[in-house]
Amino acid sequence: MSLLKTIPAAAVRSLDEMFAIAHAMEHEAATRYAAFAQQARREGVPEMGDLFERLAEEERAHETSVAQWSQQRSGKAPDPANIRWELPETFDSEAAGLLAGSRLASVYRILSMAVRNEERAFAFWSYVAAEAETAEIRVAAERMAHEELGHVALLRRARRKAYHTERKDHPQDRPQSQTERLAVAAILERRLADQLESMIGGLSDEDRMHARDWALQSKAMAGEVARMSQGEVATVGDLDAAATAERLVDDYLDLADLSRDEDLTAQAQSLAKRAITRLAWLRPLTAA
């Protein structure tokens, strides 16, 4: 399973095509968030309308950034005529529509939906980079994936703040130092590897293959993180597989964001990318 409902129909063949795709995706997200802002206000939930409008403004800024990049590289604006196939769905319209019209919706829930949208966009650009036929397209797609990863990190921080605000809860169980965070991550990676291996028997052939691969990767990541933790000892409570994978994404993004060490930041970003891709695969399985 993948966070993307469908994979791209073909490899991206040119930078012009890539810019057109990126611009179209950002434009679609901005348009839909703006529409949901209007829906929320019509249905008497103005605070949710304001939040959707802020998300729309963020996407408009991303859209402008892509247009400027296209002008710098090719001397022209993105042209939708360069898109040769229907874009995979990266925006959860159904969830957004339900939240926009719900008086029970919360900032946390809306930001969670926005996080998933950005994770889908990250997964899309990671796939484009992996399938790129030229180094130029691969590098550009990797840049897009990196930017989407930054959007994920910003939204996740906003979501955590909303969680604490809504529940007036400030748990102190998160590790404070970088080495302690890394020690906890090593424990969680080993635990997730075991959890993935325990799931294998109940999966389809395709998902069984992916579960084995992710279990091996989780073990490798555990070793990588343990070496970075400098022998720090830590403990962590029990979490199910989905919660473990989710927490690892948060911890790696936190490390990348808070570290002042350039090498550690790069390593944490690499771990975060792998962890988000893993979570993208795992979340539909655990939801099912």
Legacy VTK file of the C-alpha trace (Angstrom):
# vtk DataFile Version 3.0
C-alpha trace
ASCII
DATASET POLYDATA
POINTS 288 float
0.000 0.000 0.000
1.055 3.583 -0.582
0.000 6.988 0.685
-0.639 7.758 -2.995
-3.863 6.256 -4.310
-2.224 5.805 -7.710
1.351 6.130 -8.881
2.308 8.468 -11.760
1.426 7.019 -15.160
4.890 7.736 -16.557
8.226 9.279 -15.680
8.548 13.056 -15.823
10.447 13.826 -19.018
11.477 17.470 -18.663
11.871 20.317 -16.194
9.039 22.145 -17.955
6.761 19.193 -17.238
7.928 19.036 -13.631
7.278 22.752 -13.071
3.818 22.402 -14.627
2.976 19.481 -12.331
4.277 21.218 -9.203
2.436 24.437 -10.017
-0.818 22.563 -10.714
-0.589 20.659 -7.417
0.003 23.801 -5.358
-2.752 25.667 -7.228
-5.221 22.844 -6.607
-4.443 22.774 -2.891
-4.790 26.563 -2.578
-8.082 26.554 -4.486
-9.557 23.734 -2.420
-8.487 25.190 0.937
-10.026 28.520 -0.084
-13.282 26.772 -1.059
-13.389 24.968 2.279
-12.803 28.296 4.047
-15.932 29.647 2.366
-17.857 26.483 3.204
-16.922 26.711 6.870
-18.070 30.339 7.057
-21.356 29.542 5.291
-22.012 26.778 7.790
-21.336 29.023 10.757
-17.845 27.858 11.738
-15.834 31.058 11.076
-12.766 30.048 13.127
-12.348 26.964 10.937
-12.816 29.189 7.905
-9.929 31.365 9.088
-7.690 28.321 9.518
-8.506 26.982 6.048
-7.796 30.435 4.607
-4.363 30.463 6.280
-3.653 27.082 4.710
-4.788 28.466 1.338
-2.390 31.401 1.732
0.482 29.004 2.442
-0.289 27.038 -0.713
-0.505 30.253 -2.759
2.975 31.129 -1.511
4.213 27.687 -2.604
2.533 28.190 -5.998
4.294 31.540 -6.435
7.627 29.984 -5.447
7.292 27.284 -8.123
6.400 29.917 -10.754
9.479 31.958 -9.832
11.699 28.879 -9.967
10.344 28.041 -13.422
11.069 31.592 -14.623
14.609 31.398 -13.279
15.374 28.011 -14.875
13.501 28.161 -18.170
12.551 31.811 -18.614
8.820 31.055 -18.735
5.848 30.381 -16.486
4.653 26.810 -15.807
2.400 25.625 -18.637
-0.338 23.079 -17.781
-0.205 21.886 -21.399
3.064 20.146 -20.495
1.278 17.724 -18.134
0.820 14.445 -20.027
-1.171 12.414 -17.496
-3.706 12.856 -14.710
-2.014 13.784 -11.461
-2.245 11.340 -8.546
-4.574 12.469 -5.752
-2.520 14.135 -3.024
-5.308 16.227 -1.454
-7.853 14.647 0.912
-10.942 16.520 -0.283
-13.386 14.267 1.550
-11.751 14.796 4.936
-11.388 18.535 4.364
-15.059 18.855 3.386
-16.230 17.017 6.475
-14.042 19.132 8.745
-15.088 22.401 7.120
-18.735 21.718 7.885
-18.300 20.250 11.353
-18.868 22.202 14.547
-16.917 19.453 16.300
-13.843 20.016 14.136
-10.713 21.233 15.882
-7.550 22.999 14.827
-5.698 19.780 15.642
-7.865 17.670 13.314
-7.605 20.131 10.439
-3.837 20.383 10.808
-3.649 16.578 10.902
-5.447 16.496 7.551
-3.060 19.134 6.178
-0.060 17.097 7.408
-1.339 14.060 5.502
-1.734 16.161 2.357
1.882 17.333 2.586
3.057 13.771 3.274
1.296 12.667 0.084
3.057 15.433 -1.830
6.397 14.327 -0.328
5.684 10.723 -1.342
4.794 11.875 -4.873
8.014 13.841 -5.403
10.103 11.079 -3.859
8.600 8.697 -6.415
9.258 11.142 -9.271
12.885 11.501 -8.155
13.341 7.725 -7.945
11.938 7.234 -11.457
13.675 10.243 -13.050
15.324 9.574 -16.393
17.900 12.394 -16.061
20.001 13.750 -13.230
18.538 17.231 -13.772
14.970 16.041 -13.180
16.033 13.868 -10.236
17.756 16.787 -8.482
14.773 19.083 -9.077
12.287 16.479 -7.823
14.450 15.855 -4.758
14.349 19.599 -4.068
10.536 19.516 -4.270
10.461 16.531 -1.914
12.770 18.360 0.494
10.504 21.411 0.453
7.432 19.268 1.106
9.315 17.723 4.022
9.798 21.232 5.383
6.060 21.878 5.052
5.376 18.635 6.942
7.689 19.733 9.749
6.044 23.161 10.084
2.530 21.719 10.125
3.486 19.019 12.616
4.874 21.649 14.995
1.671 23.671 14.652
-0.354 20.516 15.234
1.544 19.657 18.430
0.970 23.192 19.707
-2.750 22.853 18.922
-2.868 19.496 20.707
-1.406 20.949 23.903
-3.606 24.047 23.687
-6.821 22.116 23.145
-6.118 19.661 25.957
-4.206 22.043 28.223
-1.765 19.169 28.504
2.007 19.591 28.536
3.496 16.108 28.939
7.040 15.928 30.197
7.832 12.452 28.863
9.623 13.665 25.749
13.413 13.444 25.963
15.187 16.790 26.249
18.735 16.312 24.985
19.700 15.322 21.444
21.489 12.191 22.592
18.495 11.137 24.700
16.168 11.667 21.736
18.459 9.519 19.617
18.606 6.790 22.273
14.807 6.700 22.405
14.639 6.615 18.604
16.970 3.601 18.534
14.665 1.761 20.951
11.600 2.674 18.922
13.202 1.600 15.634
14.043 -1.838 17.062
10.546 -2.136 18.487
8.953 -1.113 15.191
11.037 -3.710 13.339
9.622 -6.384 15.675
6.094 -5.045 15.247
6.387 -5.107 11.476
7.690 -8.667 11.496
4.740 -9.719 13.687
2.308 -8.269 11.121
3.656 -10.230 8.163
1.465 -13.313 8.527
-1.783 -11.386 8.028
-0.768 -9.355 4.999
-1.159 -9.731 1.257
1.836 -10.928 -0.742
2.744 -7.403 -1.833
2.366 -5.889 1.639
4.236 -8.834 3.164
7.195 -8.046 0.923
7.088 -4.365 1.923
6.728 -5.235 5.619
9.853 -7.410 5.477
11.742 -4.655 3.686
10.660 -2.006 6.190
11.502 -4.292 9.116
15.029 -4.672 7.744
15.291 -0.938 7.148
14.039 -0.211 10.673
16.733 -2.462 12.111
19.349 -0.671 10.014
18.011 2.712 11.140
18.115 1.521 14.757
21.813 0.780 14.386
22.440 4.102 12.661
20.644 6.060 15.390
22.251 4.059 18.213
25.688 5.042 16.916
24.612 8.680 16.891
23.332 8.507 20.499
26.862 8.139 21.935
25.850 5.374 24.349
22.988 7.294 25.971
20.537 5.068 27.890
16.790 5.763 27.707
13.396 4.203 28.357
10.110 4.680 26.512
6.535 3.502 27.074
4.619 0.993 24.957
3.196 2.189 21.634
1.494 0.325 18.814
3.130 0.187 15.381
1.319 3.226 13.951
2.029 5.362 17.010
5.669 4.226 17.031
6.116 5.156 13.365
4.366 8.495 13.934
6.525 9.356 16.927
9.723 8.530 15.043
8.747 10.986 12.302
8.149 13.695 14.904
11.405 12.999 16.742
13.551 13.026 13.595
11.917 16.252 12.393
12.499 17.791 15.836
16.149 16.757 15.764
16.640 18.224 12.295
14.911 21.432 13.324
16.621 21.944 16.685
20.152 20.745 15.967
22.898 23.297 15.457
25.248 20.626 14.130
25.223 20.539 10.328
26.058 16.832 10.073
23.426 15.832 12.648
20.827 17.973 10.874
21.565 16.233 7.561
21.402 12.777 9.184
18.133 13.617 10.956
16.612 14.903 7.707
17.595 11.691 5.964
16.036 9.638 8.754
12.897 11.786 8.648
12.488 11.210 4.915
12.691 7.454 5.360
10.390 7.567 8.382
7.739 9.578 6.522
7.846 7.177 3.571
7.490 4.266 6.015
4.577 5.947 7.796
2.928 6.623 4.435
3.005 2.882 3.722
2.017 1.799 7.241
-0.855 4.180 8.000
-3.414 2.672 5.552
-2.602 -0.821 6.830
-3.186 0.059 10.468
-6.311 2.066 9.608
-7.705 -0.965 7.796
LINES 1 289
288 0 1 2 3 4 5 6 7 8 9 10 11 12 13 14 15 16 17 18 19 20 21 22 23 24 25 26 27 28 29 30 31 32 33 34 35 36 37 38 39 40 41 42 43 44 45 46 47 48 49 50 51 52 53 54 55 56 57 58 59 60 61 62 63 64 65 66 67 68 69 70 71 72 73 74 75 76 77 78 79 80 81 82 83 84 85 86 87 88 89 90 91 92 93 94 95 96 97 98 99 100 101 102 103 104 105 106 107 108 109 110 111 112 113 114 115 116 117 118 119 120 121 122 123 124 125 126 127 128 129 130 131 132 133 134 135 136 137 138 139 140 141 142 143 144 145 146 147 148 149 150 151 152 153 154 155 156 157 158 159 160 161 162 163 164 165 166 167 168 169 170 171 172 173 174 175 176 177 178 179 180 181 182 183 184 185 186 187 188 189 190 191 192 193 194 195 196 197 198 199 200 201 202 203 204 205 206 207 208 209 210 211 212 213 214 215 216 217 218 219 220 221 222 223 224 225 226 227 228 229 230 231 232 233 234 235 236 237 238 239 240 241 242 243 244 245 246 247 248 249 250 251 252 253 254 255 256 257 258 259 260 261 262 263 264 265 266 267 268 269 270 271 272 273 274 275 276 277 278 279 280 281 282 283 284 285 286 287
